[in-house]
């Protein structure tokens, strides 16, 4: 089963603004070789955009686990919770 | 929000730890508020999930009469996977299907919502859809919390942080340092629906009974972690969790690991024909005793996952959460009644926990996190040895048994030298025994 299909099953109250931000794009470009955020995230929120030469953040799919916050070797992700009531809302949990 | 109203106790987070703290505080006459960021209590909450009966009964006697539980667990099984093979062991006790039970499978979005209703019925005020952003200070003293709402300051005497594994407020307050990838496991889980009879047939269960299956070794591709299948009423919880440091090192994706697990012959047949209903991800605090933050300061206590109170070896978390929450609720009430909100007064919370299984167990296994990080063979070589030995032992091929035993021993020592075997067993004994 594809990840996108799984994320489609989750109920989100999506906020208009992102609760996740890359602090310094240059750190991803120049210093971060393996870019763990692009594979450790259960929802694959982060992808490396070759054309734009930066990490793209699809915060809409975030399951708010915090793996990227701790897994980023440069602490380069400004991580917070979505605003109250927004974000993931599990049916089962 | 109530800018002028003052509470005795403010609890951040409506999970088992926070709700246990709030209920205990209210029972001791404290005016108590719980602030939860989710749409409802439980909306953000995830565990495997096995809920243990005895510790939960300490909070709500005979909760199982009315709580939304999935199935009472009558069997715990373990499978060490190697290639397509599996070495299994387990224990079944049919008496666990009846009160006083041992454990139930639960779905936290449902259970926590119910628990919050119970708390409200006892007089706890629960505010949802509200993120706590920081503590409020007057000088050095904590006097409440700041929320993300307009005019969202809430004043209170004692703040109990039950905010979960990421513990952002505890970190801001200087109680928590930044967690490292070696301190948390990334876990993902699917709810896979199946007809009740199919679940009961596949796990050899009487009607309504449940089982748990932990999968080790090859299940996690040799990474430090476990996979699991738990039976719910009409679904299975199928998940896997590995240490974040391992995932970073191996460039592994949690969902890929879950898909790999689901395709394993031992797992495939159990979930066959099921339909995935939900997918979720969560961090599990696995740092153990040595990674426990400072659990208190003037006017503040840290409970549950926020305090790293998880016993990964024994798959226990929600019980530690509730027991820590109850202890904090009691200490808060005592401190408020005696008008002493000092750090020394809050320290009683930690002293209490030291007398319970919560800190005793975590202390007992204080070296286990380190042991497994330094000795990956326990998750790679040993499952292989176990499987290889069993395969040889059970293969009937006209070889005399004495020769067979020699062959097995040769295989074992070929995978791990004798001296290393002895050292490994000694290390394991010293850490676990």
Boltz contact constraints between the chains, C-beta under 6 A:
constraints:
  - contact:
      token1: [A, 1]
      token2: [B, 276]
      max_distance: 6.0
  - contact:
      token1: [A, 3]
      token2: [B, 255]
      max_distance: 6.0
  - contact:
      token1: [A, 6]
      token2: [B, 279]
      max_distance: 6.0
  - contact:
      token1: [A, 9]
      token2: [B, 278]
      max_distance: 6.0
  - contact:
      token1: [A, 9]
      token2: [B, 279]
      max_distance: 6.0
  - contact:
      token1: [A, 36]
      token2: [B, 248]
      max_distance: 6.0
  - contact:
      token1: [A, 39]
      token2: [B, 251]
      max_distance: 6.0
  - contact:
      token1: [A, 39]
      token2: [B, 253]
      max_distance: 6.0
  - contact:
      token1: [A, 40]
      token2: [B, 247]
      max_distance: 6.0
  - contact:
      token1: [A, 42]
      token2: [B, 188]
      max_distance: 6.0
  - contact:
      token1: [A, 42]
      token2: [B, 254]
      max_distance: 6.0
  - contact:
      token1: [A, 42]
      token2: [B, 255]
      max_distance: 6.0
  - contact:
      token1: [A, 42]
      token2: [B, 281]
      max_distance: 6.0
  - contact:
      token1: [A, 63]
      token2: [B, 281]
      max_distance: 6.0
  - contact:
      token1: [A, 65]
      token2: [B, 281]
      max_distance: 6.0
  - contact:
      token1: [A, 65]
      token2: [B, 282]
      max_distance: 6.0
  - contact:
      token1: [A, 65]
      token2: [B, 283]
      max_distance: 6.0
  - contact:
      token1: [A, 66]
      token2: [B, 166]
      max_distance: 6.0
  - contact:
      token1: [A, 66]
      token2: [B, 283]
      max_distance: 6.0
  - contact:
      token1: [A, 67]
      token2: [B, 186]
      max_distance: 6.0
  - contact:
      token1: [A, 70]
      token2: [B, 179]
      max_distance: 6.0
  - contact:
      token1: [A, 70]
      token2: [B, 181]
      max_distance: 6.0
  - contact:
      token1: [A, 70]
      token2: [B, 184]
      max_distance: 6.0
  - contact:
      token1: [A, 71]
      token2: [B, 181]
      max_distance: 6.0
  - contact:
      token1: [A, 71]
      token2: [B, 244]
      max_distance: 6.0
  - contact:
      token1: [A, 71]
      token2: [B, 248]
      max_distance: 6.0
  - contact:
      token1: [A, 81]
      token2: [B, 37]
      max_distance: 6.0
  - contact:
      token1: [A, 81]
      token2: [B, 131]
      max_distance: 6.0
  - contact:
      token1: [A, 83]
      token2: [B, 148]
      max_distance: 6.0
  - contact:
      token1: [A, 84]
      token2: [B, 37]
      max_distance: 6.0
  - contact:
      token1: [A, 84]
      token2: [B, 129]
      max_distance: 6.0
  - contact:
      token1: [A, 84]
      token2: [B, 130]
      max_distance: 6.0
  - contact:
      token1: [A, 84]
      token2: [B, 131]
      max_distance: 6.0
  - contact:
      token1: [A, 84]
      token2: [B, 148]
      max_distance: 6.0
  - contact:
      token1: [A, 85]
      token2: [B, 39]
      max_distance: 6.0
  - contact:
      token1: [A, 85]
      token2: [B, 129]
      max_distance: 6.0
  - contact:
      token1: [A, 89]
      token2: [B, 39]
      max_distance: 6.0
  - contact:
      token1: [A, 89]
      token2: [B, 43]
      max_distance: 6.0
  - contact:
      token1: [A, 90]
      token2: [B, 43]
      max_distance: 6.0
  - contact:
      token1: [A, 90]
      token2: [B, 109]
      max_distance: 6.0
  - contact:
      token1: [A, 90]
      token2: [B, 280]
      max_distance: 6.0
  - contact:
      token1: [A, 91]
      token2: [B, 109]
      max_distance: 6.0
  - contact:
      token1: [A, 91]
      token2: [B, 278]
      max_distance: 6.0
  - contact:
      token1: [A, 92]
      token2: [B, 107]
      max_distance: 6.0
  - contact:
      token1: [A, 92]
      token2: [B, 109]
      max_distance: 6.0
  - contact:
      token1: [A, 92]
      token2: [B, 191]
      max_distance: 6.0
  - contact:
      token1: [A, 92]
      token2: [B, 278]
      max_distance: 6.0
  - contact:
      token1: [A, 93]
      token2: [B, 42]
      max_distance: 6.0
  - contact:
      token1: [A, 93]
      token2: [B, 45]
      max_distance: 6.0
  - contact:
      token1: [A, 93]
      token2: [B, 46]
      max_distance: 6.0
  - contact:
      token1: [A, 93]
      token2: [B, 107]
      max_distance: 6.0
  - contact:
      token1: [A, 93]
      token2: [B, 108]
      max_distance: 6.0
  - contact:
      token1: [A, 93]
      token2: [B, 109]
      max_distance: 6.0
